[in-house]
Amino acid sequence: MKTILRRMGALLLALFIIAGTAQAQGPAKRVLLEQFTGAWCGWCVDGSVVIENLLAQYPNQLIAVKVHQGDGMEIPKVMADTLRPFVNGYPSGAVDRMLFSGQTTVAISRNAWPFYVGQQMAMTADVGVDISNVNFDPTTRKITADVTATFVKSVSGDLRINLIIVEDKVTGTGAAYDQKNFISGNPSFVGHPYYSKPAVIPGYEHRSVVRAYAGGVWGVKGIIPGVAQTGTPYTAKFSYTLPASYKADNVTLIGSVHKYGTASTAKQVLNANEVGLTKAIVKTEATIEKPAMLVAQSSKGSTEVTVKNLSSTATSVTLSVDAENSFMPDGWTATVEPATIELPANGTAKANVTLNTDGNQGYAIISVDAVPSDASVIGRLSRGYVYNMTPGMKYAIYNAHPRMNDHYGQPLKNRGGEFESKSIDLPLNAGFMAMYPASSFDAAIIAVHYSSRGAFGTNSAIVSQITEMLNAGKKVFIAGGLEAYNGIKSTSATPVTKAFFESKLGVTVVNDPVLRLQTNANGQITGVIPFQLQGVKDDAIGDGIDFLANDVTNLNTDPFIYFTDAFSINPDSKSSPVLFMDENADNVAGIRWQDGNAKLVMFTFDMDGITDEEVKNTIMNKTYTWLFSSASSVAEEGSDLSLLVQPNPFSNSAAVQFMISDPATQFVTFNLIDMLGRSVQNSLPVAVNMGLNNYVLKNNGLTPGAYRLVISGSNGKIQTVPVMINR
């Protein structure tokens, strides 16, 4: 069966709220995304998938192009000299050439594109951009066009106008055009559109390639005065001779207005627009009437898709279910009827999406693609998503790698009862989570492997969902070696992700991530670096854990940990350390966090490096025992005390956590009673306040066996809980 893109699918549909703000009046705000890429860049195909998904989501608000370096499509000196300071790696991209708060370079990671594209779309456009008087002489191949800027708000500064020449579907032969593909056969990307494609793709169609900046990279100055007046059109005339090898029918023109500054971080694009050179661009918008379906097993359901023509050119549109961007369990099928619709200029047409399920429980993400199919136009893809989840689920296991379910999902299901019957494996996908919010479940288990790094930590929409879940008093478990770093310090970090870690959880990362493997000069993995993973003494989860992680012998078959983060806990945090690593208690590898009924556990590593199944099961069992223990493990009517003892049974000591609901300060005593009813250990009164309190119960030479712990409050309330002492 097909699997939805693990990283990019998680980014798709990430910004309903931010990007959904409509402009009541004034020019439309269109965002210019310039991806920096090359045929030699094996990860750049993943960037192309992100762009395709964003364009399908925002067909009329996003303009995306590719700026090549080091291959047959490079514009001499543009990347090597002018734009190079923008770039922090490949693929990366500039969103309106903005330097966003917390970023060190204008070009940002593809994981962050959805957030910042949405943020820019929500901005009010101060200037409208029009492209007119477009002419192409097929004999001389000369292009002429006017780009006009009309301001609706007075803007001052060095303001410039530009025309960008873009060619779509560029092909060629040899290394300068053959696209490298690092996703080919990569087991971490099963189901990715490029997984089954070769490692080098000959004849690759390079999309939206920038062929020239007709006004230079920074645009033409002197057309717009230092203070632009509202309502006054400022027009720049451009000409460009199209080389004979460029296909005129595939060429589009992008007009843009810039604010220029001398620093590489001060060259903002204010707005942009685009037209076709010889063909009209036809953009459509696909809207699903009821995207969140509730089709049970062995049932059938349908919903309506409306396709809107955003242009003044009538066209035929082909509708289909895109298998590469869809997920359905084996035995489920989806269809769209009719497959072809006639779309009038500025009009709409409708079709039906039907889902048939079998007896399997599960979920579906159905990608419905609408593509103008007339050869006389440049048709732009639009996409709508239909979602389905079988009802009645309580425990969501979000996996960004198939192996993660074995580590975290299965131990949860092994607890039996509802944990088994009402747990469901779900994608770490913001679009799906928008339809079925995480807060609608009792618990969320989130596991991210290195190959999908950032799928949680850099995704603002998913992080916001988990924040809402904690605010609703739910339970959350997160594991991932780079999620904290990516969410706090990386170029993909956003204000939302930083706030989650630094403010909500009260943690930060100590330094850069620690590499836990060895590589040679070619980047091949030659060995792993073991490290000690130790539990915090007397902690409900960590006590007794002491294990050498990454102690693997076969690099071809044994999974292992690539990187780890180290947490530092802020003084006012509600987080407590659970595990530390490298025999350094300051390098926190796991935390538990509690605020009222809400609980969270997070590990800055994944279980791939824990080869001992008994140790792995112990860690997860203790984690889930703490996470799912209610605040009141002994329910006595009218009591304002509630308590939890972990571990239980214990040998040397146990952590006692208890909640006080009475706002007045009171004193409590802890009395241990044996099976004969004798008080064998009694504490002095301990002053406590409302909220979560802690006490360490020690075994002071007591005989192994069963006991009762009695907590007595100075207000006369009493609670008891059975405890067991081991040898």
N, C-alpha and C positions, 0 to 999 in steps of 0.2 A: 504494500500500500504506500501511497505517497505521504510524505511527511512535510508539514509546513516549515518554511525556513526558520531555523532556530534563532539566529541572531536578528536577521533583518525582519522576519515576521514579527518578532517581538517589538521592533521599532515602529512597525506600520500602525497607522491609526492611533498614534501616541498623543495627539493633541486636539481632541474634540473641543475642549473648552477654550484653549488659547487661540486656536486657529479658526474657531467658528464664529468669531465676532464679525458681524456684517457691517459694512460701511453704509450708513444711511444715505449719504450723498458724497459728492466729490469723486476724484479719480480713483480707480481701482488700484490697490497696492499689489504689485507683482514682485516676487522675490527672485533674485538672480543667484543661482548656485553654480559656482565654477569648480568642477572637480579636477584635481591635478592627478594625472595618470600617465600610463605608458604601456605599450604592448608587452614590455618586459616585466611588468608588475603583476605577479601571480595573484595577489589578493585584490587587485583592482576590479576583477569581475564581481566581487562581492559588493564593491561600491556601486557598480552598475545596477545591481539588483535593488539596492537601496533607492537609487535615483528613479528606477522604473516604478517602484512602489509609491514613491512620493508623487511622481507625476500622475500616476493613476488616481491617487487620492486627491490631489489638488490640480486638476487639469487646467484651470483658468487662472491660477494664482502663482504657479511656480514655473520659472524658465530655468532649465538646467542644461549646462554645456560641459564639454570635456576639453581641458587644456593639456596637451601632450608634451612630454619631455623625453628625450633619449630614444626616439623612434622615428619612423618615416613621416609622422604627422606633426612633428615639432615645428613651431614657428621660430625661426632663427632669432636668438637673443631674448625672446619674450620670457621664457621660463628660466633660462640660464642666468639672465641678468635682472630683468625688471620685476617679475613676480616671485622669484625664488625666496625672498625674505618672508613671503606669506606662508611657506610650506613647512610643515613639521613632520612629514612622512607621506607615504603613498599607500593606499589612496587617502587623500584628505581633501577638504573642500572649503572654499570661502563662501559664506552666506552674506550676500550684499556687501562683501569686503569689510565686514564689521569685525572689530576686536571686542568680543563679548567679555563681560565682567568675569574675572577668574581665569580667563584664557591667556596663554602666553604668546600665541601666534594667531594671525587672522584665519589661517586654514585650520580647521578642526577635524577631529576624527569622524568617520562615517556614523558611528553610534550616536553622535550628538546632532547630526543634521536634522532629524525630525523635530527635535525640541526647538532649535534656533530658527529653523524654517517657519515653524508655527508661530514663534514669538515675533518674527518680522512681519508675517502676514497680518498679525493683529494690530500692527502700527498703522496710523493714519497717514495716507500719502499726501505730502505737501505739494507734489508736482505730478501732472499728467504727462505721459509720453505718447506721441503719435508719430507714425511712420507713413509718409505720403510720397506721391510722385515717384513711385518705384518704377524703374525702367531697366530692361536688360536687352542689349543688342547682341543677338546670337552670332553675328558676324565678327564684331570687334570684341565681343564678350565683356563689354563695359557695363558695369552696374552703376546707376545713379539713384540716389534716394535722399529725401529730406527727413530729418528728425527734429520734431518740434517739442519744446518743453513749455508747459503753461502752468504757472504756479498758482495755487489757491491760498497760499500763505506766504508772506514775505520771508525770504531766506537770504542770508548773507554769507559771504565767503567766496572762495575760488571755486565756482560752479562750472561744470564742463558737460559737454554732450558727446556721445560716441555712437558708432555703428559697428556691430560685431557681425562678421560673416561666418556662418556656420553651415557645415555640410554633414548630412546624415548618411548612414549606411556606407561608410568609407571602407574599402577593401584594398588589399594589395598582396604581394607575395614576398616570402622571405621573413627573416627575423624582425625586420622593421615594422611588419604588420601582423605577423602571426602572434596571437594572444597567449601569453603564459596563463596557466590556470592551476593555482595551488590547491584548489578545492577538489580537483579530479581524484576520485577514489578515496578521499579523506574520510575515514570512518566517523569523524566528528560532524560531518556535513551530509549524512545520508538524507536524501530528499531535497537537497539544495538544487536549484536549476542547473548548476554547473558541476554537480557531483559526477554525473555520468558522461560528461564531455571530456575529451582528451586533455592531457597535461599541457600540450601546446595545440592551439586551435588554428589550423590553416584556414584562410578565407574568412576570417572573423569579420563580422560587420561592426565597425566602430561607430557608435551612435553620437550624434550631435557634436562633431569635432569642430573646434574653433579653428578657422582657416586664417582669419585676419582680424585685427582691431583696426578698422579703417581710420580712426582718429587717434591711433596710438593706444597703448594700454590704458592711459589715464584720460583720454578724451581730448576734445578740442576746447581750448580756453578762448576767452574774449568774446564769445557769442552772448553769454549771460553776464550782465553787469555785476559788480560787487554786491549790490543789494537788488535781488530779483523782485520785480513788482508783480503783484497779483493781477491775474487776468491778461497779462501781456505775453503773447507768444514769442518765443525765442527759437529761431530755426537755424540749424546747421546743415549745409549741403555736403554730401559725400559722393565720392566716385571711387570705384575699385574695379580693376580688370581681373576677371575670373580666369585662372589658368585653364588650359584646355583639358587637363585631366580631371577637373572637378565637374561633377554632374549638376548642371543648373537646376534640374527638376527636384533635386534633393537639398537645395540650398534655402536657408531661411535667414532673415535679417533681424537682428535684435538692436533696438534703439535703447539707450540708457542715459541717465543723468546722474552725474557724480558730484560729490563734494570732495575736493582735493586738498590734501595736506602734505607736507614734506616727509613726514614719518610714514613708514610702511603700514603703520597701524591707524592712519588717518585718511583713508581714501574710500569713504562710504559710498555705496550705490543707493541713491534716493528712490529710484523707480526704474522700471523697464517695460518694454513691450516687444512683440515680435510679429512678423508677417512672413509669408512665403514669397520667394522670388518669382517663380513662374506658376505656382499653384496656390490656391487658397488653403490656409490651415483651418481644418475643421476639428474643433474640440467638443467633446461630449461630457456629460456628467451622468453617472449611473447612481441612482438612489434606490435603496431597498426599503419597501414599505414597513415591513416588520423584520428587522435583521436578526433578532433573537428569537429563535423558534424553540418550541418545547415539544418536540416529537419523541415519543417514548419508543421503546423497543418494539419491533415488528409492527410499525405504524407508517403512515404517510402524511406528509404535510407540505404546504406550498405557501409561497409569499410572492408579492408582485415587485418587479423591478421597473422603474421608470427611467428612460434614457432621454436626456434633454440635450438639444442642439444649442451649443453656446455661440454658434456662428450664423451668418446670414446666407450660408450655402447649404442647400438641401443635399442629402446623401443617403445611401444605403448603409446600414450598420449590421455587422455580424456579431451575434451574441453566443457565448460559449462558456462552459465551466473550464477554467484553467487548471488542469490536473497538477502542474508543477507548483502552483501556489495554493493548492487546496490540500486538506487532510480529511479523510473519512476512514472509519474502520472497514476492514474487509467485510463485504456483504452489504454495505450501504452504497447507494447510488444517488446521483443528482443530475438533473437535466434542466435545460432552459428551452422554452417553447414560446413563440417561434424562434428559430435560429437566425432569421434575418428580418429586419424591420426597416420600413421606409421612414426616414426622419426629415420632416420639413424644415425649412430655414427657421431658426429660432423656436422650433416647435418641440413636441415631445411624442414619445411612443412607448408602449408598455409590452411587457412579456411576463411569463410566470416561471419561477424557480421551484422545482419540486424535489423533495428529499424522500427517499424510501429507505427505511431502516430494517434490519433483521433483528434477531434475538440478542445481539451483542449490546452491552452497555458501553457508552463512550461519548465522544464529542465529535463535532464536525466543524470545519471552517471551509466554506465553499466560496471560491473566488469566481465571480461572474464578470467576465471581460466584455466590454463593448468597444468595437473597433470600426471606424468608418472604412468601408471597403471599396469605394469608388476610386478608380485609378486616376481620376482627374483632380483629386485633392490630396493634401498631406493630412492623413488621418491620425489623430492622437488618441491613444488608449485611455479609457476610463474604466474604473473597476469598483464594483460593489461587493460587499461580503455578507454572506448569510452564515449565521452561527447556530449550532444546535448542541444541547447537552441533555442527556437523559436525566429526568428529574429525580429528586430525593437525595442528592449527594450532600455530605456534610464536611468531608475532609478533602481539600484540594492539594494534589501533589504536582507542583509545577516543576517540570524538568527541562533543562536546556541541554541535555545530553542523555541518550538512551540508557547508558550504564548507571546514571545517577539514581534511577528508580530502584535498582538492586540495593544500593547503599542506604537509601533513606525511606523510599516508599514501602518496600517490602517489610522492613522491620515494623513500620506502623501497622500495616495490614496483618502482620503476625500477632498483633495483640488481640485479634479476634473480635467478635461481636460487631458493633457498628463500625469499628475501625477497619474491618475487612469488607463488610457489605456496603458501606457508604463512603468509601474512599474512591477517588477517581483521578487518573493521570491526566493532566491538562498541559497545554502549551504555555510557556512563559511569553504570552502574547498580549500586548496592551489592548488590542482591538477586541479580543475575546473577553478579556477581563472587564472591559467597559460594558459588555453585554451581560456578563454574569460576574458582578463585582466580588472581589475577594471577601469583602465584609459580609457577604451572604452565606459564607461557609463558617463553620466553627473554628477551623484551623487551616493554615496554609503552610505547606512544606515547600521550600524553594531551594533547588540545588543547581549550581552552575559550575560546569567544568571549564578548564582553562581554554579549550577550543571555542567556547562560547562566552568568554570573559566579557564582562560589562553588560550582559543581557539583563541583569537586575540592577546593578549598581549605577549604570549610566542612563537607565530608562526612567525619566521623570514621571511618566504616567503610571508605570508599575509601582514605583516607590510611593507615589501618592496613594495608590490603592492600599498598599500595606500600612501606610500611616493611618488611613481611615479605618482599617481593620483593627489596629491597636487602639485607636480612639473608641472603637465600639466594644472593647473588652475582650477581643478574640486572642487566639494563640498563633504564634508564628515561629517557624524554624527556618534559618537561612544558612547555607554552606557554600563557600566559594573562595578560592585563593586570592582573587584580585578584585572582588566586588567592593570592598571598602576603599581600596586605593583608587579604583576607577571612579567611585562615587564622590570622593573627597578631593583628590589631588590631580587626577589625569586631565588631559585636554578635553575629555568627554564629560567631565563633571559639570553639573548645572547647579544653580541656587537651590533647586528642589532636592537634589540628591545630597548636597552638602548639609542642608538643614536636617535631613533625616538622620544622618549619622552623627553630626556634631551637636545638634540641638535635641532631637527626639531621643536618641540613644545615649547621647553624652559621651561620644568616643571620637577619637581621631586615629590616624595611622602614624606610627612612630617615625618611620623612614620610608624609603622606596622599598618595593617588594623584594624579598630575598629569593634568589634563584636556587632551586633545589635539584638542578641537573647539570651535567657537564656536556659541553658541545665542542666540536672541532672548528677549524677555520671556515669550514663550509656550512656551519650551522647544524650539522648532524649531531644527534644525541648519542654520546659515547658512554655515558654513565649517569648515575644519580647520586645525590648527596643525602645520606641519612641524617636525621635530626631527632632529638629527644622531644617527645610530647608528654608533658606531665600535668597531672591534675592538681588543683588547689586543695590543700589539706582541709578536711572537714566540710568541703563543699558538697552540696546535694548531688551534683553531677560529676565533678572532677575528682572527688576523693578516691584514692587508690589507683588512679590511672597513671601509668608510667610505662611508656612504650617507645621503641625506636621506630619512627616512621620512615618510609622510603627505603626500607631494608629489603630491596628486591634484587633478584639475581638474573632474571631473564628479561631484557629490555624489549624483546619482541612480543612477549605475551603478558607480562605483568604490568598492570597500570600503575602509575606513580604520580606524585605531586610535582608540578612544574614550578610554582611560585607560592609563597605564603606572605600574607600581611601580618604585621604585629600591631595590635591595638594599644592605645593608651587611653585610660579612662579618666574623664574629667572629674574634678572634685565634687561637683554638684550632680553627678550622673546618678540615675536609678539603676545603672548597670553594675554587675558584680563579676569579677573574673572567675572563670571556670577552669580554663586550661592555660598553660603557658608553654613556651618552646625554647629550645636551645639552652635548657637549664638556666634560663634567665627569667625570673619572675616578672621583670618589667616588660617582657615581650608577650603580651596577652594574646593567646591563640583562640580563645573562646570566651564569650560572655553570656550571662543570663540577665534579663531585664524584666522588671515587673512594675506595673503601675495599676493598682487595684486588681481587677480580674484579668487585665491584659498581661500576657507573658510573651517573651521572645527569647530565643536562644540563637546565637550566631557563632559559627566557626569560620576562621579565616584560612581554612584549608578544606580540602575535600577528602573523602574516605579512600580515594584511590591508593594512597600510600600506606594504608593500614592493612597489612597482609594477614594478620592474625584474625580469623573470623570471630573468635571468642571476644577479643578486645573490641572489635568493631561493634559486635552485638551489645556488649556491655555499655559502651559509650552511648549508643542509640537508645537502649532500653532505659538507662538512667535519665537521658535527656527527655524522652517522651513521658517517663513517670513524673518528672518534675513539671513538665509543660502542661500535662493534662490533669494533674492533681488540682482539685478545686481549692479555692482559698480556704474553705472550711472542710477539712477532711472528717471532722466529727460534727454532725449537725445537731446541736442541742437547742431546743426551742428557747427563744428569748435571749440567747447568749450574745455578748458583744465581743467574744474572743473566737478566733478560728486559728487552726494550727496545721502545720505540715512538718513531718520529720523525715529527713533524708540524709544518708541512706538508711533504710530500714528493711532488713536487719543491718546492724553495724557491729564493728569489733571494738574500736578505740573511742570513737566519738561520732556524733551525728549533729547535723545542723537543724535547729528548730526554728521555723519561721511561723510567725503568728501575727494576725491582723487584729488591731484594736479599733473598734468603731466609736467608742465613747470619746468625745472631745476632751474630757477632763483627764489630767495626768493621774495614773494609778500605779499600784505596785502589784506585781505578780510573783508567785513562787512556783517552783518546778519540783514536783514530788514524784519519785519513782517507787512504784508499788509492785512487790513480787506476787507470785501466784497464790501465796498464803495470806495475802492482804497486808503484809508488813511493809512499812515505809523503810526502804533500804538506802535511799539517797534523797536529800532535801536541800534546796538552795536557799540562800538568803533572799529577802524581797528585792526585786529588780524594778526600778522606775521605768515606766514605758509611757509612750504617747500614742495618740491616734495614728493609725497607718500601719505600715509593715515594720515589724521588729524582728530581731534575731537573737538567738541564744544557742550556746554550744553545750550539748549534753555529753558529758564524758563518762566513760566506763572506768570507775575507780575501783578496779579489782573485783567486779561483780561476777557471779557465776553465770555462765551462758544459759539462756533460757528466755521465757516469755515474761514480760513486765507490762505495767500500765503507767503511762506518763500522765500525771494530773497537773493541769495548770489552773491555779486559783488566783482570781483577781481580787483586789482590795474592795471592789464594789459587790463582792459576794458571788460573782459568776464563776462557774467552773466548767472546764472541758477536759476530757480524757481521750487518749489515743493509745492503742496497743503498740508496743515496740518489742523487738527481738534482738537479743545480744548474741553474737556468734563468738566462737573461740578465736 
